[in-house]
Amino acid sequence: MGPYRRLFGRYGSRGAVRAVAVILVGLHASQAAAGEKRYGPGVTDTEIKIGNTSPYSGPASAFSMVAKTEEAYFRKINAEGGINGRRIVFLSYDDAYSPPKTVEQTRRLVESDEVLLVFNALGTAANSAVQKYLNARKVPQLFVSSGAAKWNDPQNFPWTMGFTPSYETEGYIYARYVLRERPTARIAIFFQNDDFGKDYLRGIRKALGDKAASMIVADVSEPTIDSHLVKLKATGADVLFDIATPKSAAQAIKKVSELGWKPLQFLSYVSASIGSVIKPAGFEHAQGLISAAYFKDPNDLAWTDDSGLKELNQFLDGYFPGADRSDTLIVNGYNTAQGLVYLLKQCGNDLTRENVMRQAAQLKDVELGMLLPGIRLNTSPDDFAPVKQWQLMRFEGANWHLFGDVMSGETKN
């Protein structure tokens, strides 16, 4: 009654009634505004259109397992009622890992299909080819499926956000391990000559510092794998960084073994899948390989009783029963799909492109069932890198085994 007494004293009884009415009208107006539906392109009361490009054909077709898993997960979400009653319409087109094709398909998604956002499109070169276009059109380029450091640049590209820890931080962690374990190593680097490979090189050189010139004896990016691996072996290197996409990585692992070369070999995490890389290369050729992870490997017996893995398997049983569960690319798709569902739910009824990015820039300690313990999603308006940590792992027998502590690979520019 305190506020109302003050109103009566100031306005008299009739004036106070009018003042209270004005206040109540204001409250109702603000409540209506708070609950008002605001939609961007691709959104209605019943659906949310999400766009994606993936290499269902071409040299990186193994990566299409990510998008296939996402499609299955969105079917699960739709069967359970969707996002606040709206079903996800997932439009995923083949770009064959070809940037010109990515441009064509992305324009189709934005200009013809009118999707709300482009989600988890795959490949560094492919996403680079459409980054300026999507930012100019103010279309979220969300959770880019590439670890390039360039996706964390909110000042210049406020509509682009990555997901995984960057390739640069991964290379940094590998090189720090080499410095500690083999300070006199002779290092050879086999890399893909684009932003993907160059980010790794940058991280490796940062970690080695002044020693980079003496420790790195060769780095090559020739198109013929066999010939350049022969050249790298001839340098006498006892450490090899294998920075390649799955098909090339599998060929390289096998060729190194056939050459009788036994370097300490590091494999980029994007090619650490047992199903699409290690099996084709041959388990016998992969023993002792070192890579890194930020999520749980379903092939690791350490997670047998883990609740996150149980939920993943239940999902696969119901919506993707034919999937090769040894393929860790499934976990990539599962994590990012879960992240998107969380984000869209946070948007409530304000499903505009602006609010999608606003919510994406304020993720706080978001837990996903298949992230490693201690790793959570965190972003801010100045930090568009949701995941920033890694843990090293070694291939032994038929599985990867984690070792050491979860480490931050952040580097200072």
C-alpha positions as CSV (number, residue, x, y, z in Angstrom):
1,M,0.0,0.0,0.0
2,G,3.0,2.3,0.4
3,P,3.2,3.4,-3.2
4,Y,-0.6,3.8,-3.5
5,R,-0.7,6.0,-0.4
6,R,1.9,8.3,-2.0
7,L,-0.3,8.4,-5.1
8,F,-3.4,9.3,-3.2
9,G,-1.5,12.0,-1.3
10,R,-0.2,13.5,-4.5
11,Y,-3.1,13.2,-6.9
12,G,-6.2,12.7,-4.7
13,S,-8.3,9.6,-5.1
14,R,-9.4,10.1,-8.7
15,G,-6.0,11.1,-9.9
16,A,-4.4,8.2,-8.0
17,V,-6.8,5.8,-9.8
18,R,-5.9,7.2,-13.1
19,A,-2.1,7.0,-12.2
20,V,-2.5,3.4,-11.1
21,A,-4.3,2.6,-14.4
22,V,-1.5,4.1,-16.4
23,I,1.1,2.0,-14.4
24,L,-0.9,-1.1,-15.0
25,V,-1.3,-0.4,-18.7
26,G,2.5,0.1,-18.9
27,L,3.1,-3.2,-17.1
28,H,0.8,-5.0,-19.5
29,A,2.5,-3.3,-22.5
30,S,6.0,-4.4,-21.3
31,Q,4.7,-7.9,-20.7
32,A,3.2,-8.1,-24.1
33,A,6.5,-6.9,-25.6
34,A,8.4,-9.5,-23.7
35,G,6.2,-12.3,-25.0
36,E,5.9,-10.9,-28.5
37,K,6.9,-13.2,-31.4
38,R,9.7,-11.8,-33.5
39,Y,10.7,-13.8,-36.5
40,G,13.5,-13.6,-39.0
41,P,13.6,-15.3,-42.4
42,G,12.9,-19.0,-42.4
43,V,10.9,-18.9,-39.2
44,T,7.1,-19.4,-38.7
45,D,4.9,-20.6,-35.8
46,T,5.6,-24.1,-36.9
47,E,9.1,-24.3,-38.3
48,I,12.7,-23.0,-38.3
49,K,14.8,-23.4,-41.5
50,I,18.4,-24.1,-41.0
51,G,21.0,-24.2,-43.9
52,N,24.1,-26.3,-44.3
53,T,26.7,-27.2,-46.9
54,S,28.7,-30.5,-46.6
55,P,30.9,-32.6,-48.9
56,Y,28.7,-35.5,-49.6
57,S,31.0,-36.2,-52.6
58,G,34.6,-35.4,-53.5
59,P,37.9,-35.8,-51.6
60,A,36.5,-34.9,-48.2
61,S,33.3,-36.9,-48.4
62,A,34.1,-38.7,-45.1
63,F,33.2,-35.5,-43.3
64,S,29.6,-35.7,-44.5
65,M,29.1,-38.0,-41.5
66,V,28.9,-34.8,-39.4
67,A,25.9,-33.4,-41.3
68,K,24.2,-36.8,-41.5
69,T,24.4,-37.0,-37.7
70,E,23.0,-33.5,-37.4
71,E,20.1,-34.4,-39.6
72,A,19.3,-37.4,-37.5
73,Y,19.5,-35.4,-34.3
74,F,17.1,-32.8,-35.6
75,R,14.6,-35.6,-36.5
76,K,14.9,-36.6,-32.9
77,I,14.2,-33.1,-31.7
78,N,11.2,-32.8,-34.0
79,A,9.8,-36.0,-32.8
80,E,10.0,-34.7,-29.3
81,G,8.1,-31.5,-30.1
82,G,10.7,-29.4,-31.8
83,I,12.0,-26.0,-30.5
84,N,9.2,-24.5,-28.5
85,G,6.8,-26.2,-30.8
86,R,8.6,-25.4,-34.0
87,R,10.1,-28.2,-36.1
88,I,13.6,-27.8,-37.5
89,V,13.8,-28.0,-41.3
90,F,17.4,-28.9,-42.0
91,L,18.5,-28.1,-45.6
92,S,21.9,-29.6,-46.3
93,Y,23.4,-29.4,-49.8
94,D,26.5,-31.1,-51.3
95,D,29.4,-28.7,-52.1
96,A,31.9,-31.5,-52.9
97,Y,34.5,-29.6,-50.7
98,S,34.8,-27.1,-53.6
99,P,34.6,-23.4,-52.6
100,P,32.9,-22.2,-55.8
101,K,30.2,-24.9,-55.2
102,T,29.9,-23.7,-51.6
103,V,29.2,-20.2,-52.8
104,E,26.5,-21.4,-55.2
105,Q,24.8,-23.6,-52.6
106,T,25.1,-20.9,-49.8
107,R,23.4,-18.3,-52.1
108,R,20.7,-20.9,-52.8
109,L,20.1,-21.3,-49.0
110,V,20.0,-17.6,-48.3
111,E,18.3,-16.2,-51.4
112,S,15.9,-19.0,-52.4
113,D,15.3,-21.1,-49.3
114,E,15.6,-18.0,-47.0
115,V,17.1,-19.9,-44.1
116,L,17.4,-18.3,-40.7
117,L,21.1,-19.1,-40.5
118,V,23.8,-21.2,-42.0
119,F,24.9,-23.8,-39.5
120,N,28.1,-25.9,-39.2
121,A,29.0,-25.7,-42.9
122,L,32.2,-27.7,-43.4
123,G,35.7,-26.7,-44.4
124,T,38.1,-23.8,-44.0
125,A,38.3,-22.8,-47.7
126,A,34.6,-23.3,-48.2
127,N,33.6,-21.1,-45.3
128,S,36.2,-18.5,-46.2
129,A,34.6,-18.2,-49.6
130,V,31.2,-17.2,-48.2
131,Q,32.2,-15.4,-45.0
132,K,32.1,-11.8,-46.4
133,Y,28.8,-12.6,-48.3
134,L,27.1,-13.9,-45.2
135,N,28.3,-11.0,-43.0
136,A,27.2,-8.4,-45.6
137,R,23.7,-10.0,-45.7
138,K,23.8,-10.3,-41.9
139,V,23.1,-14.0,-41.9
140,P,24.6,-16.0,-39.0
141,Q,27.4,-18.2,-40.1
142,L,27.1,-20.2,-36.9
143,F,29.3,-22.9,-35.4
144,V,31.6,-23.2,-38.5
145,S,32.8,-26.7,-38.9
146,S,36.5,-25.8,-39.1
147,G,39.1,-25.0,-36.5
148,A,40.5,-22.0,-38.3
149,A,41.4,-19.1,-35.9
150,K,39.8,-16.6,-38.2
151,W,36.3,-17.5,-37.1
152,N,36.9,-15.8,-33.8
153,D,37.0,-12.2,-35.1
154,P,33.7,-10.5,-33.9
155,Q,35.0,-7.0,-34.5
156,N,35.4,-7.6,-38.3
157,F,33.0,-10.5,-38.8
158,P,30.2,-10.2,-36.2
159,W,28.0,-12.8,-37.9
160,T,30.6,-15.6,-37.9
161,M,31.3,-18.0,-35.0
162,G,33.3,-21.2,-34.9
163,F,32.8,-24.1,-32.5
164,T,35.9,-26.3,-32.1
165,P,39.2,-25.2,-30.5
166,S,41.3,-23.7,-33.3
167,Y,43.9,-25.5,-35.3
168,E,46.5,-23.0,-34.2
169,T,45.9,-23.9,-30.5
170,E,46.1,-27.6,-31.4
171,G,49.4,-27.1,-33.2
172,Y,50.7,-25.1,-30.3
173,I,49.9,-27.9,-27.8
174,Y,51.6,-30.5,-30.0
175,A,54.8,-28.4,-30.3
176,R,54.9,-27.8,-26.6
177,Y,54.8,-31.5,-26.0
178,V,57.7,-32.1,-28.4
179,L,59.7,-29.4,-26.7
180,R,59.2,-31.1,-23.4
181,E,59.6,-34.7,-24.5
182,R,62.1,-34.4,-27.4
183,P,63.9,-31.0,-27.1
184,T,66.4,-32.1,-29.8
185,A,63.8,-33.3,-32.3
186,R,64.1,-32.9,-36.0
187,I,60.6,-32.0,-37.2
188,A,59.0,-32.7,-40.6
189,I,55.6,-31.3,-41.4
190,F,53.2,-32.6,-44.1
191,F,50.4,-30.0,-44.4
192,Q,47.5,-28.9,-46.6
193,N,48.5,-25.6,-48.2
194,D,45.5,-23.5,-47.2
195,D,44.2,-21.7,-44.1
196,F,43.7,-25.1,-42.5
197,G,47.3,-26.1,-42.8
198,K,48.8,-22.7,-42.2
199,D,47.0,-22.2,-38.9
200,Y,48.7,-25.4,-37.6
201,L,52.0,-24.1,-38.8
202,R,51.5,-20.8,-37.1
203,G,50.7,-22.6,-33.8
204,I,53.7,-24.9,-34.1
205,R,56.1,-22.1,-34.8
206,K,54.7,-20.0,-32.0
207,A,55.3,-22.8,-29.5
208,L,58.8,-23.6,-30.8
209,G,59.7,-19.9,-30.8
210,D,63.4,-19.3,-31.6
211,K,64.0,-23.0,-31.9
212,A,61.6,-23.3,-34.9
213,A,64.4,-22.6,-37.4
214,S,66.7,-25.3,-36.2
215,M,64.1,-28.0,-35.2
216,I,61.9,-27.8,-38.4
217,V,63.9,-29.6,-41.1
218,A,61.2,-29.6,-43.7
219,D,57.6,-28.7,-44.4
220,V,55.9,-29.7,-47.7
221,S,52.5,-29.5,-49.2
222,E,53.0,-31.3,-52.5
223,P,49.9,-32.9,-54.0
224,T,51.4,-36.4,-54.3
225,I,51.5,-38.0,-50.9
226,D,53.9,-40.8,-51.6
227,S,56.6,-38.7,-53.1
228,H,56.7,-36.0,-50.5
229,L,56.7,-38.5,-47.6
230,V,59.8,-40.1,-49.2
231,K,61.4,-36.6,-49.2
232,L,60.4,-36.0,-45.6
233,K,61.9,-39.3,-44.5
234,A,65.2,-38.4,-46.3
235,T,65.6,-35.4,-44.0
236,G,66.2,-37.7,-41.0
237,A,63.3,-36.2,-39.1
238,D,62.2,-38.1,-36.0
239,V,59.0,-36.2,-35.5
240,L,56.2,-35.9,-38.1
241,F,53.2,-33.6,-38.0
242,D,50.5,-35.0,-40.3
243,I,48.1,-32.1,-41.0
244,A,45.7,-33.5,-43.6
245,T,42.0,-34.3,-44.2
246,P,40.8,-37.9,-43.6
247,K,41.5,-39.5,-47.0
248,S,45.0,-38.0,-47.3
249,A,45.8,-38.7,-43.6
250,A,44.9,-42.4,-44.0
251,Q,47.1,-42.7,-47.0
252,A,50.0,-41.0,-45.2
253,I,49.8,-43.1,-42.1
254,K,50.0,-46.3,-44.2
255,K,52.8,-44.9,-46.4
256,V,54.9,-43.9,-43.4
257,S,54.7,-47.4,-42.0
258,E,55.5,-49.0,-45.4
259,L,58.6,-46.8,-45.7
260,G,59.9,-48.3,-42.4
261,W,60.0,-44.7,-41.0
262,K,59.2,-44.6,-37.3
263,P,58.9,-40.9,-36.3
264,L,56.8,-39.7,-33.4
265,Q,53.8,-38.9,-35.4
266,F,51.1,-36.3,-34.7
267,L,47.8,-36.5,-36.4
268,S,45.4,-33.5,-36.7
269,Y,42.2,-34.2,-34.7
270,V,40.0,-33.7,-37.7
271,S,41.5,-36.9,-39.1
272,A,41.6,-38.8,-35.8
273,S,38.4,-40.8,-36.6
274,I,38.9,-44.5,-36.2
275,G,36.1,-45.3,-38.7
276,S,37.1,-43.0,-41.5
277,V,40.9,-42.8,-41.1
278,I,42.5,-45.4,-38.7
279,K,40.6,-48.4,-40.0
280,P,41.4,-47.7,-43.7
281,A,45.0,-47.0,-42.8
282,G,45.3,-50.2,-40.8
283,F,45.5,-50.5,-37.0
284,E,49.0,-51.9,-37.3
285,H,50.2,-48.8,-39.0
286,A,48.7,-46.4,-36.5
287,Q,50.2,-47.5,-33.2
288,G,51.7,-44.7,-31.2
289,L,50.1,-41.9,-33.1
290,I,49.4,-38.8,-31.0
291,S,46.4,-36.5,-31.5
292,A,44.1,-34.4,-29.4
293,A,40.5,-34.3,-28.4
294,Y,37.9,-32.1,-26.7
295,F,35.1,-34.6,-26.7
296,K,34.6,-38.2,-25.4
297,D,35.6,-41.0,-27.8
298,P,32.8,-43.6,-27.8
299,N,35.4,-46.2,-28.6
300,D,37.2,-45.6,-25.3
301,L,36.2,-48.1,-22.7
302,A,36.7,-45.4,-20.1
303,W,33.3,-44.0,-21.0
304,T,31.4,-47.3,-21.0
305,D,29.2,-46.2,-18.0
306,D,29.2,-42.5,-18.9
307,S,25.7,-41.0,-19.0
308,G,26.6,-38.8,-22.0
309,L,27.7,-41.8,-24.0
310,K,24.5,-43.7,-23.0
311,E,22.4,-40.8,-24.3
312,L,24.4,-40.7,-27.6
313,N,23.8,-44.5,-28.1
314,Q,20.1,-44.2,-27.3
315,F,19.9,-41.5,-29.9
316,L,21.7,-43.6,-32.5
317,D,19.6,-46.6,-31.8
318,G,16.5,-44.6,-32.5
319,Y,17.4,-42.3,-35.3
320,F,20.7,-43.4,-36.9
321,P,21.0,-47.2,-36.4
322,G,23.1,-47.8,-39.4
323,A,25.9,-45.4,-38.3
324,D,29.4,-46.7,-37.8
325,R,29.8,-46.0,-34.1
326,S,33.6,-46.1,-34.3
327,D,33.5,-42.9,-36.4
328,T,34.1,-40.0,-34.0
329,L,32.8,-37.6,-36.7
330,I,29.4,-38.6,-35.3
331,V,30.3,-37.0,-32.0
332,N,31.2,-33.8,-33.9
333,G,27.7,-33.6,-35.4
334,Y,26.0,-34.6,-32.2
335,N,27.8,-31.9,-30.1
336,T,27.1,-29.1,-32.6
337,A,23.5,-30.1,-33.1
338,Q,23.0,-30.1,-29.3
339,G,24.7,-26.7,-29.1
340,L,22.3,-25.3,-31.7
341,V,19.2,-26.7,-30.1
342,Y,20.3,-25.1,-26.8
343,L,20.9,-21.8,-28.5
344,L,17.6,-21.7,-30.3
345,K,15.7,-22.5,-27.1
346,Q,17.5,-19.6,-25.5
347,C,16.1,-17.4,-28.2
348,G,12.5,-18.1,-27.1
349,N,10.1,-16.3,-29.4
350,D,12.6,-13.8,-30.6
351,L,13.9,-15.9,-33.5
352,T,15.6,-13.1,-35.5
353,R,19.0,-13.3,-36.9
354,E,20.1,-10.5,-34.6
355,N,18.9,-12.4,-31.5
356,V,20.5,-15.6,-32.6
357,M,23.9,-13.9,-32.6
358,R,23.2,-12.0,-29.4
359,Q,22.4,-15.3,-27.6
360,A,25.4,-17.0,-29.3
361,A,27.7,-14.3,-27.8
362,Q,26.6,-15.0,-24.2
363,L,27.1,-18.8,-23.7
364,K,28.0,-19.4,-20.1
365,D,29.4,-22.8,-18.9
366,V,27.1,-24.7,-21.3
367,E,27.6,-28.5,-20.7
368,L,27.1,-31.0,-23.5
369,G,27.0,-34.7,-22.8
370,M,29.9,-35.7,-25.0
371,L,32.4,-32.9,-24.2
372,L,35.3,-34.0,-22.0
373,P,35.0,-33.3,-18.3
374,G,35.9,-29.7,-17.5
375,I,35.3,-28.5,-21.0
376,R,32.2,-26.3,-21.5
377,L,31.0,-23.7,-24.0
378,N,31.8,-20.1,-23.2
379,T,31.5,-17.0,-25.3
380,S,31.3,-13.2,-25.0
381,P,30.8,-10.3,-27.4
382,D,34.6,-10.2,-27.7
383,D,35.2,-13.9,-27.8
384,F,33.6,-16.1,-30.5
385,A,35.5,-19.3,-29.7
386,P,33.0,-21.5,-27.7
387,V,35.6,-24.3,-27.0
388,K,39.2,-23.4,-26.1
389,Q,40.7,-26.6,-24.5
390,W,42.3,-29.9,-25.6
391,Q,43.6,-33.1,-24.1
392,L,46.3,-35.2,-25.8
393,M,45.6,-38.8,-26.7
394,R,47.6,-41.7,-28.0
395,F,46.5,-44.6,-30.3
396,E,47.2,-48.0,-28.8
397,G,45.7,-51.3,-29.8
398,A,42.4,-50.5,-31.4
399,N,41.6,-47.2,-29.6
400,W,42.7,-43.7,-28.6
401,H,43.6,-43.3,-25.0
402,L,43.7,-39.8,-23.3
403,F,46.7,-38.8,-21.3
404,G,47.9,-35.8,-19.4
405,D,45.7,-32.9,-18.3
406,V,43.1,-30.8,-20.2
407,M,45.1,-27.9,-21.5
408,S,44.3,-24.5,-22.8
409,G,45.9,-23.9,-26.2
410,E,45.3,-20.2,-26.3
411,T,48.2,-18.3,-27.8
412,K,48.9,-14.6,-27.8
413,N,49.1,-12.9,-31.1
